[in-house]
Amino acid sequence: MPTVIIGTIVVEKPNFMLCTWVSRVNRNPPTWMASINTKHYTMNGIREKRFFSMNLPSANLIQLADYIGITSGREVDKSSLFDIFYGETGAPMIVESILNMELQVKEIIELPDHFIVLGDAVTSYVDEENMSDNRPDMKKMNPVIYTGAQKQPTYWTLGEKLGNAFQLGKEFKKLKSC
């Protein structure tokens, strides 16, 4: 799963948490989901302000990102760890991230131990250095992937491109019909 740092305002201060249960769930409008434990301090700001950011760290920020994940905003002011900027919603975003999205809360679904936060993307930010052909370039970005499938959860980076989605299957279909 992608690793993101969620940002919002809690008690009038920027606050950040690590989140690894995220996904895009709708194309138009672009809607994202973050599954956040009910105990997280960050949820106070998301519920009150109704906006948040998703900031993708590159592999070179993984130690700091993991620290964000094991440290509560109730005890530590994590806003001093980053250069912060703000977009249209007022959600705090991290300059050092490879991709930033600000989201407006669409809905919050309460489950027994997690909130499913659905947010419509308002604006996304990517530096030119992480683009190729006017699109985000995953190889240049070097995003962090999380897996909890092992006894010890681990972080990974992307490997090599295997092919273009929806094209590999068409090629297989052609071979199969021969």
N, C-alpha and C positions, 0 to 999 in steps of 0.2 A: 504494500500500500504506500502511497506517497506520504512523505513526512512534511507537515506544515507547522508553522508557528502561527497560532491564532492571536490576534490582537484586538483589544477593545479598551474602553475607558471604564475603570472601576474606582469609585469614590474620587472622581475628577482627576485620576492619574492613568497614564497608559499602563496596561498590563498585558503580559504575554504568557502563553502556555503552549506546550508541544502537543500536537494532535496527529495521530496516525490512522484514524478511522475516518477518512474523507473520500468523497467521490462526487463527480458531476452526476446529477440525476435528471436533468432536463436540458435540452438544447436551446429552445427559444420560448420564454426567456432563459438565458443560461442560469441554471439553479444548481447550487452545490449543497452537499450535506456534510455536516461534521457531527460525529457521535462523541459526546462529551460527558464524562462521568459526573454524576449529580453533585459530587463533593468538590468539584473544581471551583475555585474562587472566581475565575473568569466568567462563569455563567451569570454571576450577579450583574456584571456590566452588560453582557449580551441581552439579558432579560430587560434591564432598565433602559439602555440606550437604543436597542433594536438595530444595531449595526455591529459588524466585526470585520476583520481582515484575515486573509489567508496569505501567509508569506512563506514561499518555498526557499529553504536554505540549500545551498550547494554543499557538496561534500566537505569543503574546507571550513564550514561552520558547524560540523556535526557535534563536536565536543561542547560548544556553547549551546546548541539546540538541545542536546541531551540534558545539560544542566538546567535549562528552562523547564524541561519535562519532569525533573525530580525536585524542583524547588517551588514552593507555593508563594503566590503573590501576597498571601496573608502575612508572610514573614519577611519577604525580601522584595525590594523595589527593583524589578527586572528591567524597567524602562531605561536605566542608565547603561545597560549593556549594549545598546544599539544607537545608531543614528536614526532618528524617527522623522517621518514626514506624514502629512495628512492629505487626504483627497476630498472628494465631494461630500462624503458621509460624515467625516470627522473621525473615522476609524484610524488608529495609529498603524503605520506600516513601516517596515524595516528597510532602510536604504541598502543594506548589505545583502538582501535577498535577491535571488535570481528572477523571481516573479512575484508580484504583489497583486492581490485582488481585494477590492473592498466590496462588501456585501451588505445588503439590507435584509433584515430578518423577515422571512415570509411566514414561517410557522415554527413553533417549538413543540415537539412531541415528547411527552414524558413517559419513559419506560421505567421498570423497577430500579435500575442502577445507572442509566444513561439518559441524557436528553439527545434527541435527534434534532439538530438545528438546521433548518432549511433556509438558505439565503440566496436571494437573486443578486447576481454579479452586477455591480454598478459600473465599475471601471477596472481595467487591468493595466499593469505597468511592467514593462520588460525593457531593459537597457539594450541599445543597439548592438553592443558587443555579444549579446546572447541570441542574436537573430541571424538567420540566413534566408535569403529570398523573401524578406519581409515577414517571416514567420519565426516563432520561437524555435531554437535549435537545441534539442535535448542533449546532444553530445557536448555542445559548448556550455550548456547550463550545468551539467553534471548533478542532477537532482538526487536526493537521498530517498531510498526505498526502505521501508520497514517490513520485517517479517516476524510474526510472533509464533510461527509454526514449530519452532524448535524449543527445546527445554529452556534455552537462553535466548530471548528475543534479540534480533540483530539488525543492523543497518547495512545497506548495500548501495552501490551505485549501479547505474545502467550498464549493461554490456553492449555488445554489438547489435546493430540493426539487423533483424532477420528478414525483413521484407515489408512491403506495403500491405496494410490491412485491406481486406476485401479484394485484393489482387491475387494473393497466394492461392486462395480458394478457387478463383476463376481459372488459374493455371492448372490446378489439380483437376478441376472439372473437365478441362480440355483433354488432359492426358488420360483421364478415366474413360472418356468417350471414344478414344482411338482404338 
